[in-house]
Amino acid sequence: MKFLLSFCFLLIFICKVNAQLVNIESKRMQKDSVRFALKSDLLFNYTDNNGAYILQIGSNITTQLKSRDLKKILFFIGNYNLIRSKDEDFQNSYFFHLRYNHKITDFLRLEGFIQNQNNTLLTISNRNLAGVGVRLKLISQDHAKVYFGNAYMYEIEKLVDSEDRFYNHRNSSYLSATYSFPKTRLDFTGTVYFQPLYRYIANHRVLSQLKAEMPLTGHLSISALYNYSYSSFSTTTESDRSSNLKLGLTFSL
């Protein structure tokens, strides 16, 4: 256990570039009978060697509130990440997502959401969107769950260089699978998203993600998260590729 904790603190934050497409499935809190839940983590690091400095800030919060009948869920995600040196920013991004989930049956749920995100290092520097859709529970067992979702999204995107704005109608589909190992309490979640424009399918976004999380205590977990995303825009705009690896500790209530 001591070695595991030391390893966690050593590798608490390893990151390349945050993707503009964010996997909401990895953030959901599968607590069927708990009305309020919260997870949060914060990282601050400053290093200065003869005037050459690196400033690193990382913060995340995820919270969930359920109605008394447990059929309505309000879900919020927010994060901010900054890695800055004297000469340039290696990362500067934020993300906010608010989602409402209404259980119709054990199989069917309706969802509505709004989202704002910004990343100054990508081709599309800012994105605002709103959407509505369905979420289907395909498999529900003690240790395994599989979900499929489909939604309509209206989004406004801004190019980082030209300040041009695009107003898009986009489809969003995902398949998500979770498996829990009862002895170790290790949870694995894998998700694939596909988000094309309705009028031009060649303009699309794809996200593939793997997440593993294992509790150390009642409120502290070790987690590993890997993202790979690809955004194809058009023949006149350069596509975005982004990968992200995080290892660290998560505090939860």
N, C-alpha and C positions, 0 to 999 in steps of 0.2 A: 504493500500500500504506500509506503514512504517513497519508493522508487517511482510509482505511478504518479503521485502528486508532484514530485520534482520534475518529472517529464512533462506534465501538463503546464507548469509554470514556465518552463523553458521554451515551450512551443505554443504559448498562449495565443499568438497572433502571427500567422504567416499568410501573406496576401499579395496577389499580383494586381488585378484590376477588378472592381466590382461591376457586375453586369447590370445593364439597364433593365433587362427582363428578370424579374424576381419570382422565385418559387414560393407561392403562398402555402403550398401543401406542407413544406418542411416546418412552417411556423405554427400550424394548427396545433391546438392543445386537446388531445384525446382524453378528456376527463369527463366522462358521461354524466356523473352526478354532482360535479363540483360547479357551483354557480360563478365563482370568481377565481381567476388564476392569473399569475404574472410571472414573466421571466425577464431578467435584465442583466446586462454586463457592461462594463466600462473599462477602457484601456487608455492610459496616458503615458507617453514616453518622450523625454527630451534629452538629446545628446549633443554636446558642443565640444568639438576638438579644434582648438586654435581658430575659432570663429566660424568654422564649417559645422553647421548644426542640422539636425534632423528632428522635426517635431511630428509626433504621431498621436492621433486621437481616434478612438473607435468607441462607439456607444450603440447599444441596441436595447429596445424595449418591445415586448410582446405582451398584450393583456387581453383577457377574454371575460365577458360578462354574460351570464345566461338568465333568462326569465325564470319565474317560479315554477312554471310547468316544464322547463328545460327544453322547450321547442323553439325558442328564439335566442339567437346568439349574436352579440355585438363584439367584433373582433378588430383590434388595432395593432399595427406594426409601425415602428419608427426606428430609423438608424441614421447615423452620421459618421463618415469616415474621412480622415484627412491625414495625408503623409506629405510633409512640406520640408524642403531644404531652402537654403539661401537663394538658390538660383531658379528653382522650379517646384511645381507641385507634381508629385508622383501619383497622388490620388486626392480627389476632392469631390465628394458625392454625398447626397442625402436621399432619403426615401420615406414616404408616408403612405400608409394604406389603411382604409377603413372599410369593413365588410359586414353586411347583415345577412344572416343565415336563418331561414325559416323551415322547420321540419314539417313536411306534409304527411309523409308516411315513413316507415322504416327504410324504404327504398329511395324515396324522392325528397329532395330539398330544393328550395328556391333561394337564390342569392342575388344581392345587389352590392356594388362596391364603387368607391372612388379612390383615385391614386394620384400622387404627385411625386416625381423623381427628377433628380438633376445629377449629371456627371459631366464635368467640364472637359474630360479627356476623351470622350467618344464623339463620333460624328453627329449623332442626335444628342444634344447636350441637355435638353429638357423635354419631359413628357408629362402631360396631364391626360387622364382618362376617366371615364365612367362606364359601367357595364352592368348587365343583368343576365342571369342564366340559370341553369339547372345543375345539380350535383347528384349523381346516382351512386348508391352503395351496391356494387356488384357482388362482393364477397364480404361476409362479416362472421369471423370465427374468433375464438378466444385469443389466438396469437397471430392472426393474419387478417388484413383488411385490404380491399381493393376498391378504388373509387374512379369514376369517370365523370368529367365535367365538360360542359359546353356553354359558351356565353357570347353575347354580342357586346362589342366595345366601341365607344366613340372616343377618339383620341386626338390630341393636338400635340404635334412634335415640332421642335425648333432646331435648326442646324446650328452648329457651334460657330462656323465661320461667317456665313452670309446673313444670319438672322432670319432666313426664310422660315415660314411656318407651313405645316401640312395638316389638313383636317381629314382624318381617315375614319372609315367604317371597317372594323376588323373583327374577325372571328377568333375565338380562343378555345382550344380543346386541350385536355390533359388526361393522362392516365397515371394514377398514383397507387403504389403498393407499399404496405407496411408489414413488417414481421417482427415479433417480439420473442426473444429467447427467455423462457420463464426462470431458468436457473441463474443466469447471469444478469437478467433484466436489461440486456442489451437490445436496443431498438434499431432496426434498419428501415429507411424510407427511400424509395427510388421513384422519381417522377420525370415524365417527358411532356413538354408543352409544344404545341404547334399553333402559331398565330399568323395567318395570312390575311391580306386585304381581300374583301369580297370581290372587288372589281379587277384585281390583278394579283393572282396567287403567287407570282414570282417575287413579289414584295412580301416577305414573311420573316418571322422570328422563330427560332428553335432554342429550347433550353433543356439540357439534360442535367440531372442532379442526383447525387447520392449523399445520404446523411446517416451517421451512426451516433447514437447517444447512449451512455450508460451512467446510472446514478452512482455516486460515491457515498452520499449521505442522503437524508431526507430532503435537503434543499440544494444540494450541490451535485452537478453532473459533469462528466467529461464528454466532449462532443467533437466530431470531425465532420466537415462539410466541404464537398467539392462541387463546383458549378462549371459547366461549359455552355456558352451561348454563342449563337451566330445570328446576325441580322443581315438579310439581303434586301437592299432598297430598290435600286434600278441600275440601268447600264451607265448612268451619268453620275452616280454617287457611290463612293467607296463603301464597301460592306464593313460591318463591325464584327470582330471576333474578340471574345473575352473569356478568361479563365480565372478561377478563384478557389483558393484552398485555405481553410481555417481550421485550426486545432485549438481547443481552449476549454475553459471552465464556464459553466452556466449556473446562475443562481435563480431559483424558482420558489414561488409561494403557492 
